[in-house]
Amino acid sequence: MTTHRRSPRRLQARSRIHGLSLVELMISMVIGMVVVASASAIFISNRQTYRATESMARVQEGGRVSFEMMSRDIRQAAGNPCAQDLPAANVLNNAAANWWSNWNNAVIGYEDNDGTFPFAGGVGGRVNGTDAIELKSADNISGVTVVSHNAPSAEFKVNTVNHPLSPGDIIMVCDFLQSTVLQVTNASPGINDNIVHNNGAGAPGNCSKGLGFPTNCGSAVGTPHTYGPGSTIVKVQASRWYIGNNANGGRSLFRTVLTNAGGNAATRNEEIVSGVNDMDLQYLVRNTGDYVDAGAVANWGNVVAVRVMLTMAGTDRIGTDGNVLQRNLAHTVTMRNRMQ
């Protein structure tokens, strides 16, 4: 009998063309699926972490911008370029009718249920249940110096023709005896150095030519006062800070500012930072050492600092509860014009 032996070379050739078994194939698929699942989990986790970090960065950035811009108005409140605690005359017509023309208090706070500053729907309307604050001061970058004042003619001559004052501007003039809030009725910046404050023109206009304290709107002459050389004229600044409805159906921090609309005093709403859901304000009253809510302030002239607490919301629903991330941020601002 002849015995045929298979050479090792032929056996190796057969082994090289041998395929995977079903078990080997299934094991490979399972390993591949585990690798893909792990990679997917890592990707999703990293993506979620990135979104959370990005959302938190936006919240912090929004908080910084909000505090920085509010702080400027709060620090400057009650300021004038001459001296602290000056007697203040106000010859604007019907000064108590508008929040921006009523200068009895340089700072006034509104509680979340105080509709004196009205709540309203629509874009820019104040959201019910949120605090607000009103601030007034002299603008410290628009000043010019009085060269002479012809009180009977209601005319100032200032130190430059390149002044920033136009008809309709609400201004403050002061010396070291008193200050007066009034409206410019005639001026030509870049052409001449005359600033006129007649009565019977503009909106709201001036009730009197007399700029003395106390205010007398009973006659065109009023209470006389002549501002001497070296007195200062500046524009006045009035603003309201509040939480309002934005155009995207959410909430934003808004500011209402006093403007000049073609020779008439008017106001304009400005959206400052989106995603500010709530604002809570407390006030430090002089000689008490306590921060209190607006309803507990008996005399707004004694407020020397404001604590601002904002509830900031992110843009994406990435919280563990399926909602947007929220953070409460706080900042305290001192009114430098009332620190002694």
Phi, psi and omega in degrees: 000137180263128180257125179265123177258136176276131182287149177303328180296321180289325178294320178295323179295319180294322181292329181291334181262009180284126181277179178282145176279167180299321180296315179298320180296317180294320178298318179298319180295319180296315179299317178298319179295321178298316179297314180296317180297319179296316179297319179296318180297318179296318179297313181296318180297315179295321179295318178296319178296319179297315180296320179294318179296316179297318180295318179294323177297320179295320178299313181294320178296316177299321177296317180298315181295316181300310182295320182297314184286320176296320183300323180300314181291320182293314180300324186275347185304143179072009183271148168217162187279003186253300182195161179282150171057040175283146169300136186240120172268154180217107184258014175293140178299132176048054189300330183282353186283335183237143182299325185281342180261350179270102188258026178295327180227136179280340177220133176220132178255151179237125178289168184293347178246013182266107181273009175302321165267103195299143168279150182203150172274181180082167183296129180089353179285144181291134182278130177298142178087014179234147179284164177210164180217147181239132187226140179223143180194173170275139176285120187274010180241003185243020189283146170227160185256137178283129174269317177204159180224116174266092187298314179299328179269358180055052184220128173260147166247127184249176191278359181203147173280341181269050178273163182264015189263134182231160176304132181101343179295138171271125186232167171234134173243141182211153166231200182268012176251323184197174172228159179221136174259130184205177179241139175286128178256342178203131177194152180225082181299136181086352183244307178219173186253024181261135176236118186254143180227051179295160170268166178080016178216155177079175178225119006283347182082173180256138181280342186202156172279339183285122185258013183281164176252135000282157183294138176230105179264013183281347179211166179293333181281320178063210177267115185287145171198129178255124177275123185277175177304139182095349173296161187239140174242131176222157169289152176264155182235126178227132182215151172237130178249131185200170175264124183232167176284133177259176185288347181263010180085004178252204181237151179218162170277125181243156171228131172259129184236154175279132180226172175251111182254087177061037179098357178241141177290136181209175178235157180221134176272135179234127174278122186264305182218129177276162178080013175265105188275333184205156176219130177238131185237138173228156191232135176269120181265133183307136176069014177248326181076007183241141170269129184230162176288165183301324182295342181262001180273116181276327182223110183291342176290347179261003178283128183241349179203158181228132174259122183252125178238118183247141171257110184259140180239140176285184184259337184247148177275084185236009177288162179296339178265007179083007179252173178288155176290139177230142177224142175260121182241143182230148180207139180246134184234132178266137174278100190295336181281355178244005178275131182234000000 
